[in-house]
């Protein structure tokens, strides 16, 4: 396999334990092991990360932004997901 034929991988970095992984960017690599090594070299040069995930770009499925209404509107009729009707004690007014 030539270098130009290497698949694209999406890189996710977790900067500290307990935090979520965040998308850092994309790299090309021949396999998963090489993708992790390349991601480490490119995205964590200053030891910013504690964990790296690499995922083949072809494995990622995304929603279509044009279908936002159909995808997210059903949640509007579930008022229990929006706790706006609770009365908070005075001590919690900063929330």
C-alpha positions in Angstrom: 0.0 0.0 0.0 1.4 3.4 -1.0 1.4 6.3 1.4 -1.1 8.1 -0.8 -3.5 5.2 -0.3 -3.5 5.2 3.5 -7.0 5.6 5.0 -8.0 8.7 6.8 -8.5 8.4 10.6 -10.3 10.8 13.0 -8.4 11.5 16.2 -10.0 12.1 19.6 -7.9 13.2 22.6 -8.8 13.2 26.3 -6.7 15.9 27.9 -7.3 14.9 31.6 -8.7 11.9 33.4 -12.4 12.3 33.9 -12.9 14.6 30.9 -14.5 13.6 27.6 -12.5 12.9 24.5 -12.6 15.8 22.0 -12.0 15.7 18.2 -8.5 16.9 17.6 -8.3 16.4 13.8 -7.5 13.8 11.1 -4.5 11.9 10.0 -3.6 9.3 7.4 -2.1 6.0 8.5 -1.8 2.4 7.2 -3.3 0.8 10.3 -4.7 1.5 13.8 -1.3 1.2 15.6 0.3 3.6 13.2 -2.7 5.9 13.5 -2.3 6.1 17.3 1.5 6.7 17.0 0.9 9.4 14.3 -1.9 11.0 16.4 0.4 11.1 19.5 3.2 12.7 17.5 0.9 15.3 15.8 -1.6 16.2 18.5 0.1 15.6 21.9 3.6 16.9 21.4 3.5 18.8 24.7 2.0 15.9 26.7 -1.5 17.4 26.5 -3.3 14.1 26.5 -3.9 11.1 28.7 -5.8 9.0 26.1 -6.1 8.8 22.3 -8.9 7.3 20.2 -8.5 6.8 16.5 -11.5 5.9 14.3 -11.5 5.2 10.6 -13.3 8.1 9.0 -15.4 5.7 7.0 -16.8 4.3 10.2 -18.3 7.6 11.3 -22.0 8.2 10.6 -23.4 11.7 11.0 -26.9 13.2 10.9 -27.8 15.5 8.1 -28.1 19.2 9.3 -30.9 19.7 6.8 -33.0 17.1 8.7 -32.5 18.8 12.1 -36.2 19.5 12.6 -37.3 15.9 12.0 -34.5 14.6 14.2 -34.8 16.9 17.2 -38.4 18.0 17.3 -39.8 14.8 19.0 -37.9 15.8 22.1 -40.0 19.0 22.5 -43.1 17.1 23.6 -41.1 15.5 26.5 -41.4 18.2 29.1 -39.7 16.1 31.7 -36.4 16.6 29.8 -36.7 20.4 30.4 -36.9 20.9 34.2 -38.1 24.5 33.9 -41.2 24.0 36.0 -39.3 23.2 39.3 -39.1 25.8 42.0 -35.6 26.2 43.3 -34.9 27.3 46.9 -33.6 30.9 47.3 -30.1 29.6 48.1 -29.8 28.2 44.5 -30.7 31.3 42.6 -27.2 31.3 41.0 -28.1 28.2 38.9 
